[in-house]
Amino acid sequence: MPREPSVRKTWRTVVRLSSRVMFCKMDKIKSSSGIMKVRFMQILQVCHRYHPHVGGVETHVREISERLVKEGHEVIVATTDPTGKLPVEEMVNGVHVVRKRSIAPNEAFYVVPGMKSYIAKTHCDIIHAHNYHALPALSAALAKKDRAFVFTPHYHGSGQTLVRNILHIPYRHIGRRTFEKADRIVCVSEFEANMISKRYGGRFDSKTTIIPNGLNLDLLRSGSVVEKSAGSLLYVGRLEKYKGVQKILEALKFLPEHRLTVIGNGPYKEKLLKHAENLRVDGRVEWLQNLSGESLAEHYRSASLMINLSSFEAYGITVAEALAAGTKCIVATGTALEDFVDCDACIGISRSISAENLAELIRRHESRTQSTYSGRLLGWDDVTEQIINRVYLPLLEFH
């Protein structure tokens, strides 16, 4: 049930008072992870969705927020709830989550009338907004005042449907305000940083830092030894048309000895189920969602091949997870996914490839000797440390 206003005010007061006590105790204390805390920080994270929702942005914000709390900082996540079914305010693993009712047609834009005023009146040292493609980040930029403002855009250049793509053209001018207001821009890949630089003529290059998404490396690489299942294909991610799962289903028709496991949920799921049925491959497709971290890691380790043919990605965290778990990947080029291509463990293909040619490529890549991914993958502890030391603390020296 939503808390009464008086209760909310009391809660915020208690959190703030306890935070100030913690500040006195934390000055120049070295934590167990090796991060030197030169001051206590109150951080307001702003994003369009948060736990229990899943997705790349949601995972990113949750992982760094919970680690910031463990390091002794106070974190509030200001997010939205189009359904009105989630708690208006709650604590999730030490993170103070505040949800504002939003309007999100087709899970897009996330218009939140009360977000700007909430951010403007919330005390914090740093505002860290996420996701260029939803309006809460713009609300954060406009409510910045004299506070340090960090922006992680998770930018993939255009809309994910024809309608969104048309609306994206005028939105570029609105979204530019968020980049302009940001004291520091944090991109999760070189590809994303290059797209932003190209779009805005390099105007924001001097304040852009690249810190990739992190992974739960211990979970992905530990656990019981799982034997690779021959012919076991895997897709993990949201079920949207632009993710390209339909092309994997079409290739499955030419792979009678293979099975596909799809882990995820989203608005395109019903059409995918119908597509699998029409292709007569539905008996060889398993649909899963809401798995525990341990179960997901086991699926990564046991799959013979992970496939992601998404048209829009700023990073591609599920591909990174599969590679960390020792599973070979096939990805579509033209997005940040191509940053993972090493022509060994991970190969890139054009999204226009035919289903028959994709099936043949799956057979060839699957039959190659298992190899270790040659790129560098970071854990979430490392990512959080970099955000603190390379972004937050330098900014606070000037605020």
N, C-alpha and C positions, 0 to 999 in steps of 0.2 A: 504493500500500500504506500502511496506517496506520503512523505513526512509533512507534518504541519509546518508552516513558515517559521514559527518560533523555535521548533525543534531543529530545523535546518540551520538557523542562525546560531543557536547554541552549539551545535556540532562544529560549525566552521570556527567558532571562537575557541573551542577546546583544542581543535587541531592546530590553530595558529599559535596559541599559547604554548602548547607542548613543543611546537616547532622551534620557538624562540629559546626554550630551555635547551633543546638539542643543539642549537647553534653554539651555545656557550661551551658545550662539551666536545664539539667536533672540530674546532679550529686547529688545523695542521695535524690531524691524526691520520696515520696511514692505515688503510683498511686491509682486510685479509686478501683482497684481490690485487693489492699493490697500488691502487689509485690514491694519490695524495689529495685529501680533501682540504683545500685551503679555505673553504667557507661552506656553510650550509646553504642550500638552494631551495627555493620554492618554485616549482616548474608547473606551468599549465600546458598540457598537451591538448591540442584541438584536432579532432578528426571526424569524419562523417559517420563512421561506425566503429564499434569496439566490441569486445567480448560480451555476449556469447557468439557474435557474428565472427565468421572466419574469412580470411582473404589476405592478400599480401600486405596491404596497409594496416589492417587490423592486427595482424601478427607482429609487424614491425613495432607499432605503438605499444602493444602489450608487453613485448619482450623487453624493450628498453625501459618502459615505465616501471615494471616490477623490479628490474635490476637497480634502477635509480633509488627506489624505496629501500632496497636491501643495503645500499650504500649510505642510507641515512637521510636522504633528501625527501621532501614532501612533494608528492605528485598528485595533481588533479587532472583528470581526463574529462574534457568537455566534449560531448559527442551528441548524437541524435538518435531518435527512435521514431520512425514513421508510423509504427503500429500502435504505440501507446500501451503496449503490453509489458514492457520491461520496467524495472524499478526506476523511479525518477532519480533516486540517489542511493548509492550503496558503496561499500568497501569491497574491493576484489583484490585479494592478496596484498593488502596494504595500500592499494591505489584507490583514491577517492574518485568515484565515477559519477558524473552528473550528466543526465540525459535530457535533452530538450526535444519536444515534439517537433517533427519536421514533415515537410511535404516532399516526397521523392517519387515522382512519376516514373514507372519502369525502373526503379532503383537508380535514379539519376539525379544529379544536381543537389539534392538535399537542402531545400530552402528552409531556413530556420529563423523565423522572425525574432525570437528572443535571444539568439546567440550573441550578437554584437554587444547588447547591453550587459549580458552576464559577464562576458570577457572584460568589458570596460571597468566593471566594479569589483572584479576578483583580484585580490592582492597576490602578486607573484613577482619573482625576479626575472623569469624568462617565459615568454610565450613561444611554444614550438608547435607550429601548425603543419598539417599533413594533407596532401592530395590537392593538387591544382584543379582537378576535374570535379570538385564538389565545392559548394559555396561556404561551408564553415571556415575554410582557410582565408577566404576574402574577408569574412566577418572579423577574424582575428587580426588581419592586417589593418583594417579600419579602426579597430579598438586598441591599437598598440600603445598609444600615448608615448611616454618616454621610456618604456620598458624594452629590454632586449628582445628582438623578434627573429626567430629561426624558422625557416621554411624548408620542408622536405616535400618537393612537388610530386614525386612518383609519376612523372610526366611521360606520357606516351604519344603526344603530338596531335591527336585528333580524336573525334568521337568514335564510339564503338558500333554505332548504327548509322544509317543514312540520316535520320532525323537529328541525332546527336551531332553528327558531322556538320550539318548545315548550321545548327545552333552554335557550334564551336567557333565559327568564323567571327561573329560579333563578340563572343565570349573572350576571345584572345585579348581584346582591348580592355575588358574588365579584369581578366585574370592577370594582366600585366601589372596591375596595381599591387598585387601580392608580392611579386618579384621586386618591385620598386621599394616597397616598405620594408622588405627583409634586410636585416643586418648581416645575415649569413644564410646562404642557400646550400643545403646538403643534398647532393644527388647520390643515388644508390648504384650508379654505374657510369662508366665512361660514355656509353652510348647515350644515356639520358642527358648528361652534361652537354654533349655535342649537339643534341637536338635543340636544347634550350638556347645554346649559343647561336646556332643557325637561325632559329626562329626570331630572336631578338637582337641579331646583329652583334653579338658579343658584349652587349651592354652590361651584363651581370657576371661576366667571367671572373672579374677581380674579387668577387665575394662568394665564389662557388667553391665548395669543398666536396670531394668524392669520398664517401664512406659507404661501402656496400652493406647489403642486408647481412644478417648473421644467421647462424645455424646452431642447432643443438647437437654439436658434433659428437659428444660422448654418447648420446642416445642413438644416433645414427650408426655409429661405428662399433658400439659395444653390443651386449646381449648375446644370445645363443647363436652359434654359427648356423646360418640358413643356406641350404643348397639351392642354387639357382634352378628354377623350374623352366625347362625347355618350352619355348612357345608361349611364355607367360608375359603378355604385354601389359603396360601400366600407364594410366593417365591420372594425375592428381591435380585438382584445381577447381575453380568455379566453373559451372556449366553455363556458359554464354556462347552465343553463336560464333563470336570472334575467336574463341579458344580453339576452334578447328577439330573438335572431337568427332564431328560428323565425317570428316575425311578419314579418320582412323577406323571408324565403323565400316566405311566403304572399302578400305584396304583389307579389312578382316574377311570380306567376301572372297578374296583371292588367297586367303591363308587358312584353309580348312583345318589345319593341324594346330592352330593357335587359339588362345583365349585372351580376352581383354578384361582387365579390372579397372573400373572407373570409380575414383574416390573423390567425392565432392557433391555439391548441390548448387542450384541456381535456377534462374527463370527459364532456361532453355532445356531443362531436363525432360519434360514431357515430350517435346518434339524429338529429342534424341532417342527416347524409348520407342516412339513410333517409327523413327527412321531405322532403328535396329530391327524392329519387327518386319518392316517392309523389305529389308535386305535379307531377311531370314538368317540373321546372325545372333538374334536375341538370346538363343540358348547357350551361346558362348561368351556372353557378356555378364559380368557381375557388377552390380551397382551398390556402392557403399558410401556412407557418410558418417560424420561425427565419431571418428575413430580416436582412441587414445593415442598418445605419442608413441607408446611402445608398439602398439598394433600397426600404426602407420609405418614406423621404422622397419618392422618385419616385412611388410609388403614391399617397401623399397628394396630391401636386401634380397628378397626371394625372386623378384621380377627379372626376366631375362633382358628386358628393354623398357625404358621409359620414353614416351613420346609426347611432345608439346609443340603444337602447330599454331600457337597463338599469333594473332595479327598485331596485338598491342601489349607490350611488356616494357616496364622500366627497369626490371631486374630479372625475375624468373626464379623465385625462391624454391619452387618444387623441383626444378631442374637441378639446382645446386644441392638440394637435399638428396636427390637420387644419386648424383655423382659422388657425394660424400659417403653414401652407403655402398659405393662400389658397383653401381649399376650403370651400364652404358645408356646413352641417350641419343635421340634424334630430335632436332629442333628446327623450327622455321627460321630462316634468316630474315633480315629487314627490321628486326626489333632488337632489344637488349639481349635476347636469347643468344644472338650470334657471338656475344662476348665469351660464351662458354665453349664455343667450337674449338677443339684442338686437333681435329682430324684423326683422332684416335679413340678416346673414350666417348667423345661427343662429336657428332657430325651434323652439318647444317644442310638444309634443302630449301628449295623454293616452295612457297605456299601453293603455287599453281601446279605442282606435280600431280600427275594422274594417280588415281587410287591403285591401279595395277603396277605402276612404277614404284609407288611407295611400298607396296607389298614386297616387291623384289628387293628393294633397298633394306627393308626390315630383315629379310632372310640373310642378306649378305652381312649386314652389321652385326646381327645376332650370332653369326657363325665365326666371327673374328675372335681371336684370343682375347680373353678378358684383360683389360689394362687399367692402370690407375690414372685418374684424372690429373693432368699436369698443372692445372691452374691453382691459384691460392683461394682457399675458402676460410672465412673467419667465423669464430664462434660469437654468440651474442654478448658474452662478457667483454671480448675485444672490441666489438662495435660500440658498446656502451662506454667503455673507457675512452675510445677515440672521440665520441660525441662530447664527453665531459671535458677532456683535455684539449681538444682541437677546436671546439666550438663554444661550449658554454662558458668555461672559465676565461678564455681570452675576451669574450664579449663583455663579461661582467667587470672587467678592468676599466671599461669605458662607460659603464652605466652606474 
